[in-house]
Every structure is written in C-alpha cells, then in structure tokens.
C-alpha cells in the first residue's frame, strides 16, 4: 500500500506548499513559530545576529550573543531557547535557500531525474559552503546530532521536503509502488547525509559524483 502523506502535505494551508516552506509546515518548532514576523521581535533580532555570526564562520556563543543584544543570558534563553534550538533554526534557514537554488538549477528536468539532480545539487552546494564546512570541522559531533538523528528537527524537515519532491515529481506510488514515498524520502535523506558528511562518517572527502550515481540508481533515473 502507498504510504499516507503527512497531514501538512495534504491539509489546506494559507500558502501553497513549496520546497521553501514544506519543511517548517511539517515539522515546526517552538522557536520557528516565534520567528514568524510579528510574533516575537526580540527572538527575531537574536536569531538575525546568530545567523550573521554563523555565516561569518564564527561560533555562536550565547554569552557573547546576549551581550551584543544588551540583555542577560536568562533573557536570551527565554527568547530563543537553548543553543541547540537556535543552531537548528540557523542551519535550516541556510538549507532552505540552498534547496531553492538547487530546484532552480534543475528546472529543465522531470520526474525521477529531477529529484536525483536536485538532491545532487543540494549536497554539492551545502558541502561546499564555507560556513557549513567550518561548523562541521569545529563541532563535528553537534553537527551530526543536530542534522542527522531521528530526533533532529532538521532531519524531519529534510525528509518532509524530499517526500514533497518525490510525490510531486514521481507520484504517490513512486517506482511502481515498490516503496512508499515516505520510506523512499527517508532513504534518500540518509544517502544525502552519508555523502555530505563522508569525511566525518567514513574519513573520505565528499564526492558529488558518487552522490549523483547513488541518487540516480535508487530512483531508477537512468
């Protein structure tokens, strides 16, 4: 039987689901809801400074961030939660434009080939970004935990995004129903992670060509 899509993939919403918003629709967090414009201006301001710090390649330090905002650490934690929560939202906020850019790059593809090429572009762009490589080098255990574990909001959003792509481009019963859309999305996310974090997991440099081959084989895109 085909796997049922998450409720957020089928329920009516104020805005149509896209590659840019489906992750947050399926897996919102306490902090992501506070970052909606107009909900909590102080949280948005703290998030903006944290994102700026991360992009510059520096470590997000909660004490330094509180000082920059002119508040104590207690106030900062009330606004945005703990450091992991803040880092997760910063990481996802950077993943989204990378996904959008990857989608734009494969506009001429269709079906399984489009999904395979989009994921390949995403892995290539993400693993090649200076801020991502610096974070993975500086805090390898935290990088893996925040982005690849089952409890990770980032992974839930990434799987939901891939499932959205699979259902959109390959239908609700991809690969002739051999595997459910959600299970296929989960498998593709794991493959994506294995190549993005190849240096940490297997001690090998990331390889976009091997990633492309793996995605195309799994999706029968050849």
VEXDOFI-66601 format. One record per residue (C-alpha): residue in three letters; y, x, z. Coordinates in pm, whole numbers, plus 50000, padded with zeros to 5 digits. Layout:
+------+-------+-------+-------+
| code |     Y |     X |     Z |
+------+-------+-------+-------+
|  ALA |     Y |     X |     Z |
...
+------+-------+-------+-------+
This chain:
+------+-------+-------+-------+
| code |     Y |     X |     Z |
+------+-------+-------+-------+
|  UNK | 50000 | 50000 | 50000 |
|  UNK | 50353 | 50125 | 49931 |
|  UNK | 50544 | 50235 | 50241 |
|  UNK | 50816 | 49998 | 50354 |
|  UNK | 51165 | 50145 | 50326 |
|  UNK | 51370 | 50193 | 50645 |
|  UNK | 51579 | 49888 | 50725 |
|  UNK | 51900 | 50074 | 50640 |
|  UNK | 51774 | 50130 | 50284 |
|  UNK | 51742 | 49756 | 50223 |
|  UNK | 51980 | 49584 | 50464 |
|  UNK | 52319 | 49470 | 50331 |
|  UNK | 52597 | 49712 | 50423 |
|  UNK | 52973 | 49730 | 50383 |
|  UNK | 52939 | 50010 | 50128 |
|  UNK | 52664 | 50074 | 49872 |
|  UNK | 52415 | 50340 | 49977 |
|  UNK | 52471 | 50676 | 49811 |
|  UNK | 52344 | 51029 | 49857 |
|  UNK | 52655 | 51090 | 50068 |
|  UNK | 52611 | 50812 | 50323 |
|  UNK | 52243 | 50714 | 50339 |
|  UNK | 52154 | 50979 | 50599 |
|  UNK | 52408 | 50853 | 50851 |
|  UNK | 52321 | 50491 | 50775 |
|  UNK | 51954 | 50550 | 50857 |
|  UNK | 51999 | 50793 | 51149 |
|  UNK | 52339 | 50761 | 51318 |
|  UNK | 52405 | 50941 | 51644 |
|  UNK | 52628 | 50875 | 51940 |
|  UNK | 52867 | 51141 | 51813 |
|  UNK | 52857 | 51038 | 51446 |
|  UNK | 52968 | 50690 | 51549 |
|  UNK | 53259 | 50837 | 51746 |
|  UNK | 53362 | 51040 | 51440 |
|  UNK | 53431 | 50730 | 51233 |
|  UNK | 53808 | 50733 | 51161 |
|  UNK | 53999 | 50535 | 51420 |
|  UNK | 53721 | 50524 | 51679 |
|  UNK | 53791 | 50837 | 51885 |
|  UNK | 54072 | 51060 | 51768 |
|  UNK | 54005 | 51333 | 52024 |
|  UNK | 53641 | 51363 | 51915 |
|  UNK | 53754 | 51388 | 51553 |
|  UNK | 54003 | 51660 | 51639 |
|  UNK | 53744 | 51860 | 51833 |
|  UNK | 53495 | 51820 | 51550 |
|  UNK | 53751 | 51941 | 51297 |
|  UNK | 53819 | 52260 | 51492 |
|  UNK | 53445 | 52320 | 51543 |
|  UNK | 53375 | 52274 | 51172 |
|  UNK | 53655 | 52514 | 51083 |
|  UNK | 53512 | 52773 | 51323 |
|  UNK | 53160 | 52735 | 51180 |
|  UNK | 53274 | 52770 | 50819 |
|  UNK | 53457 | 53090 | 50910 |
|  UNK | 53121 | 53235 | 51019 |
|  UNK | 53202 | 53237 | 51389 |
|  UNK | 53001 | 53097 | 51678 |
|  UNK | 53110 | 52759 | 51812 |
|  UNK | 53185 | 52830 | 52178 |
|  UNK | 53251 | 52520 | 52386 |
|  UNK | 53478 | 52705 | 52630 |
|  UNK | 53691 | 52850 | 52352 |
|  UNK | 53700 | 52514 | 52175 |
|  UNK | 53815 | 52336 | 52492 |
|  UNK | 54089 | 52598 | 52540 |
|  UNK | 54207 | 52552 | 52182 |
|  UNK | 54226 | 52177 | 52241 |
|  UNK | 54412 | 52229 | 52569 |
|  UNK | 54152 | 52050 | 52781 |
|  UNK | 53875 | 52147 | 53021 |
|  UNK | 53508 | 52167 | 52924 |
|  UNK | 53431 | 51841 | 53104 |
|  UNK | 53674 | 51650 | 52882 |
|  UNK | 53531 | 51816 | 52571 |
|  UNK | 53177 | 51719 | 52667 |
|  UNK | 53292 | 51360 | 52724 |
|  UNK | 53440 | 51359 | 52374 |
|  UNK | 53161 | 51517 | 52171 |
|  UNK | 52856 | 51564 | 52393 |
|  UNK | 52680 | 51898 | 52422 |
|  UNK | 52691 | 52194 | 52185 |
|  UNK | 52372 | 52096 | 52001 |
|  UNK | 52510 | 51750 | 51927 |
|  UNK | 52832 | 51898 | 51793 |
|  UNK | 52650 | 52160 | 51586 |
|  UNK | 52423 | 51895 | 51437 |
|  UNK | 52718 | 51692 | 51312 |
|  UNK | 52891 | 52001 | 51177 |
|  UNK | 52577 | 52105 | 50991 |
|  UNK | 52524 | 51760 | 50843 |
|  UNK | 52889 | 51735 | 50741 |
|  UNK | 52835 | 52050 | 50534 |
|  UNK | 52500 | 51938 | 50395 |
|  UNK | 52647 | 51618 | 50253 |
|  UNK | 52892 | 51776 | 50003 |
|  UNK | 52616 | 52021 | 49908 |
|  UNK | 52388 | 51726 | 49828 |
|  UNK | 52665 | 51554 | 49632 |
|  UNK | 52728 | 51872 | 49435 |
|  UNK | 52356 | 51902 | 49360 |
|  UNK | 52344 | 51541 | 49240 |
|  UNK | 52636 | 51601 | 49006 |
|  UNK | 52464 | 51910 | 48866 |
|  UNK | 52155 | 51711 | 48760 |
|  UNK | 52328 | 51408 | 48612 |
|  UNK | 52152 | 51458 | 48278 |
|  UNK | 51801 | 51448 | 48431 |
|  UNK | 51591 | 51139 | 48503 |
|  UNK | 51300 | 51035 | 48722 |
|  UNK | 51087 | 51293 | 48898 |
|  UNK | 51257 | 51577 | 48715 |
|  UNK | 51593 | 51468 | 48851 |
|  UNK | 51463 | 51466 | 49209 |
|  UNK | 51297 | 51807 | 49166 |
|  UNK | 51606 | 51969 | 49016 |
|  UNK | 51839 | 51811 | 49270 |
|  UNK | 51636 | 51945 | 49562 |
|  UNK | 51617 | 52286 | 49394 |
|  UNK | 51995 | 52297 | 49359 |
|  UNK | 52035 | 52192 | 49721 |
|  UNK | 51803 | 52464 | 49852 |
|  UNK | 51976 | 52724 | 49635 |
|  UNK | 52329 | 52624 | 49734 |
|  UNK | 52253 | 52586 | 50103 |
|  UNK | 52054 | 52906 | 50146 |
|  UNK | 52322 | 53096 | 49954 |
|  UNK | 52617 | 52981 | 50164 |
|  UNK | 52767 | 53249 | 50387 |
|  UNK | 52819 | 53024 | 50690 |
|  UNK | 52462 | 52894 | 50677 |
|  UNK | 52308 | 53242 | 50648 |
|  UNK | 52529 | 53371 | 50930 |
|  UNK | 52430 | 53085 | 51160 |
|  UNK | 52059 | 53133 | 51080 |
|  UNK | 52089 | 53505 | 51146 |
|  UNK | 52290 | 53468 | 51466 |
|  UNK | 52095 | 53178 | 51620 |
|  UNK | 51759 | 53158 | 51437 |
|  UNK | 51573 | 52952 | 51697 |
|  UNK | 51852 | 52700 | 51734 |
|  UNK | 51896 | 52674 | 51357 |
|  UNK | 51529 | 52586 | 51312 |
|  UNK | 51521 | 52347 | 51609 |
|  UNK | 51833 | 52155 | 51506 |
|  UNK | 51732 | 52120 | 51142 |
|  UNK | 51354 | 52113 | 51110 |
|  UNK | 51196 | 51941 | 51413 |
|  UNK | 51091 | 51577 | 51424 |
|  UNK | 51350 | 51501 | 51693 |
|  UNK | 51626 | 51651 | 51480 |
|  UNK | 51888 | 51404 | 51359 |
|  UNK | 51948 | 51634 | 51064 |
|  UNK | 51586 | 51619 | 50954 |
|  UNK | 51572 | 51240 | 50992 |
|  UNK | 51882 | 51215 | 50774 |
|  UNK | 51746 | 51460 | 50518 |
|  UNK | 51415 | 51276 | 50491 |
|  UNK | 51602 | 50946 | 50457 |
|  UNK | 51819 | 51095 | 50183 |
|  UNK | 51517 | 51223 | 49991 |
|  UNK | 51342 | 50888 | 50032 |
|  UNK | 51650 | 50719 | 49891 |
|  UNK | 51635 | 50953 | 49589 |
|  UNK | 51261 | 50901 | 49540 |
|  UNK | 51292 | 50521 | 49549 |
|  UNK | 51599 | 50526 | 49324 |
|  UNK | 51464 | 50764 | 49061 |
|  UNK | 51086 | 50716 | 49086 |
|  UNK | 51046 | 50365 | 49224 |
|  UNK | 50897 | 50227 | 49545 |
|  UNK | 50548 | 50344 | 49444 |
|  UNK | 50601 | 50700 | 49322 |
|  UNK | 50324 | 50896 | 49150 |
|  UNK | 50143 | 50575 | 49059 |
|  UNK | 50115 | 50478 | 49424 |
|  UNK | 49921 | 50791 | 49521 |
|  UNK | 50154 | 50844 | 49818 |
|  UNK | 50415 | 50631 | 49988 |
|  UNK | 50783 | 50703 | 49927 |
|  UNK | 50847 | 50793 | 50290 |
|  UNK | 50546 | 51024 | 50313 |
|  UNK | 50646 | 51192 | 49988 |
|  UNK | 51001 | 51236 | 50116 |
|  UNK | 50872 | 51393 | 50436 |
|  UNK | 50652 | 51633 | 50238 |
|  UNK | 50941 | 51730 | 50011 |
|  UNK | 51164 | 51792 | 50314 |
|  UNK | 50901 | 52024 | 50460 |
|  UNK | 50874 | 52213 | 50132 |
|  UNK | 51252 | 52239 | 50117 |
|  UNK | 51264 | 52379 | 50470 |
|  UNK | 50987 | 52630 | 50401 |
|  UNK | 51190 | 52786 | 50122 |
|  UNK | 51531 | 52754 | 50287 |
|  UNK | 51402 | 52930 | 50599 |
|  UNK | 51149 | 53156 | 50426 |
|  UNK | 51297 | 53466 | 50585 |
|  UNK | 51253 | 53324 | 50935 |
|  UNK | 50921 | 53145 | 50884 |
|  UNK | 50737 | 53395 | 50666 |
|  UNK | 50957 | 53704 | 50662 |
|  UNK | 51027 | 53660 | 50291 |
|  UNK | 51361 | 53617 | 50111 |
|  UNK | 51436 | 53262 | 49993 |
|  UNK | 51325 | 53206 | 49630 |
|  UNK | 51484 | 52927 | 49432 |
|  UNK | 51233 | 52966 | 49151 |
|  UNK | 50936 | 52922 | 49384 |
|  UNK | 51110 | 52621 | 49535 |
|  UNK | 51163 | 52471 | 49190 |
|  UNK | 50797 | 52525 | 49100 |
|  UNK | 50680 | 52363 | 49423 |
|  UNK | 50903 | 52057 | 49380 |
|  UNK | 50804 | 52008 | 49016 |
|  UNK | 50432 | 52039 | 49093 |
|  UNK | 50448 | 51793 | 49381 |
|  UNK | 50648 | 51544 | 49180 |
|  UNK | 50444 | 51595 | 48858 |
|  UNK | 50768 | 51673 | 48680 |
|  UNK | 50606 | 51900 | 48419 |
+------+-------+-------+-------+
